[in-house]
Amino acid sequence: MPLYEFYCPQCRKKFEELCRTSQESVPCPHCAAASKRVLSTFRTARGSSGNGGSASGGCGG
């Protein structure tokens, strides 16, 4: 099951939810209002030049 990130516009909290399908909305666990699925951001380790790699994210170089 994929893990999706959601944002609740009523209480302004972000949360993650395991969903069987790509649901666009689930009830907020904090206030039970309808939430919206948002694009998740993540970081990856790049490079293996002997320095153990460096964590970077976004569009930097």
C-alpha positions in Angstrom: 0.0 0.0 0.0 1.4 3.4 -0.9 1.9 6.1 1.6 0.4 9.5 0.6 0.7 12.9 2.2 -2.4 15.0 2.9 -3.1 18.6 4.0 -6.2 19.7 6.0 -7.2 23.3 5.1 -9.4 23.5 8.2 -6.8 22.8 10.9 -3.8 23.4 8.6 -2.0 20.2 9.5 -0.2 17.8 7.2 -0.4 14.0 7.8 0.5 10.8 6.0 -2.0 8.0 5.3 -1.7 4.5 3.8 -4.2 4.2 1.0 -5.2 1.2 -1.1 -6.1 3.5 -4.0 -4.9 7.0 -5.1 -7.6 8.8 -3.1 -7.7 12.5 -3.5 -9.3 13.1 -0.1 -9.4 11.4 3.3 -10.8 12.6 6.7 -8.3 14.5 8.7 -7.3 12.5 11.9 -7.2 15.7 13.9 -10.5 17.4 13.1 -12.3 14.9 10.7 -12.6 17.5 7.9 -12.0 16.6 4.3 -8.3 16.9 3.3 -6.5 17.2 0.0 -3.6 15.0 -1.2 -0.4 17.0 -1.7 2.8 16.4 -3.5 5.3 14.8 -1.1 8.8 16.1 -1.0 11.8 13.9 -0.2 15.6 13.9 -0.1 18.0 11.5 -1.7 21.6 10.8 -1.1 23.7 11.6 -4.2 27.2 11.0 -5.2 29.8 8.4 -4.2 33.0 10.2 -4.6 34.5 8.8 -1.5 33.0 11.3 0.9 30.1 9.1 1.8 27.6 10.9 -0.4 25.9 14.1 0.4 22.3 14.7 1.1 20.7 17.1 -1.2 17.2 18.0 -2.3 15.4 20.4 -4.6 17.1 21.8 -7.7 20.5 22.7 -6.4 23.7 21.5 -7.8 
